[in-house]
């Protein structure tokens, strides 16, 4: 336990206060691996994937070297898809499955509204440990886990949400919804976040997603997360006009919109000196994980995990400015309520702005650096309107 990160009493109070305000709390669940400092690694080694020798060509996503590390105590190799300090659990072991069913119920009983499931596609590995990435991740056996978890979630009312971090191509991502929604409720669309920021890159992904999703599955759209450069840096290149266009798209497409901390004020990646790097991945992902600036002076942060280096875009000042990025995003969130349940219908084709109908609303976004026109409406570079 790490009380410096909060206690169960703190969490119970957070859940209660959130419900009072009409909010729900989801937690991050990491079922693929634990720390090698976790007591399971010492007390229940059978929970992990072991081999007497290096059995295959699997590579660590973090180190680029073999995904097998030698353990002196066990005199065997253990699997780590990521860092050597993060041994993978063995999901062929029924006791591991039982442990996580207990974990789900523990948090659901406390009122948690659901989970974001880390590495949702990577839990099950090939039982024979054969060569090839296809045997290391995105195995067909993983779907049975989520069907079971959905059964558990259905024991609760309101039913908790299962959101998967699904780093797989779009055609595979839709399979994680199962038959509509009997596996994950929501699956993260990484083809979208990794696309080039233009209609030619994004529109085909959006429309293919909506075509492939099995009814009544709900799509998920996001432009930043803890593993990817913030959209204000990666897509917008520091240009607030482009950041507004990105948020317009995310907040007017049908489905669930995820805003990563800082998106709503067009926060760019932070500068993290070499001596302050915390991440074990290479390259480190710390720049997109720097703290959220709430005030200009940054005094709300006493000793943050990562440095707070730029507070020029902060919540306090934007909250007081009706023309700010924050005000713009809040306005979009309010306006999307009018067409939340409406379907998407593409209206424009070829060159020009991207235009689509959501019920009675028409959304027009210019994803170029030149002025554009739709019917009798003029759009500035990176401009967007709901008609």
C-alpha positions, 0 to 999 in steps of 0.5 A: 500500500502507498498511502501517499497516493491516497487511501481507501477512505480517500477513494470512498470520499472521492466516489461519493463526492463525484456521484453528488456532482453527477460524475463517475469514477473509473480506475485503471486496471493492469491485468497483463503484468505486475511489478517484480516487487509485487508479493505475487512474484515471490509468493505466487511465482506460478502466476507468471510466464516462465521458461527454462530457456529463451523459447522464442523470438519475442522482443520487449516493446520497451527495450527492443531486446529479448522479452525474457529475463533471467531470475536467479532465485527461480533459475528460469526466464520470465516473460516481460512484454515491457520493462524487465521490472514488469513480469507478465502474468500467465492467463492460462492459470485459472488462479490468475483469472480468479484473482482478477474476478475478485479484484473486479468485484472488490472495486465494483462493490466500492462503487467504481463505475468501471475500468480502463483496462491496460494492454487489453489485447495482450493478456493471453500468450500462445500456450506453446510459446511459439515464435512471432508477435501474433503468438505474443499478443492479440490472441483469440483466447483473450475474448473469453476473458472479457465475456466473463468480465462482462457477465460480472459487470452485469451483476451490478446496477448501474452496470460498470463500463469496461474500456479497453486499451486495444493497441491493434489495427482497426479491423481487429479493434472492433472484435473486442466489442464481441457481439455488439457489447458482450465483451468490452463496452468500449475499445480505444481506436489507435488508428485514429490517434496515430493518423495524420491530422488532415481529412485524408488521414482521419476521415477514412478511419472514422467512416470505416470505424462506423461501418465496421462496429457491430450494433449497438457498439459505441466508438471511442475518439481521442487525440492524446494519452499518456503514451502519445504526444499531446494533440496540441504538440503532435497534431497542432504543432503548438497552433491553438487554431489546429488544437481547436479543430482537433477538439471540434472533431473529437467532440462532434463525432458520434460516440465517446470522446476522451480528453486527456489532461491538458487537451482542454487548454491546448497544453503542449508536451512539457520539457523534462530534463534528462535528470528528471526522466522517470519513464523506463521506456525508450524513448521516454513518455514523460513529456506528455505526462507533465502536470496540468497547470491550474494557475499561472504561478504553479503554486498548487504543485509542491513537488510534482513527480515530473517538472511543471515547466510552462504555466502559460496555458493554465486553467485559472486564466482561461476560466476567466476568458470567454474567448479561451480554449477552455471556454471553446471546449466547454461550449462544444461539450454543451452543444454536443448534448443536442445530438448525442444519440444522432448518427453520422452522415458524411455530406462533403466529398473530395476537396474542401472542408469535412462536412457531416450531419449529426441529426439536425446539426451540420458539422463543418471543419476545415483541416487545412491551412487555407480558407475554405467554403461550404455552400455560403459559409466561409471558414478560416484556416482550421475553422469549424462550425456547427450549423 
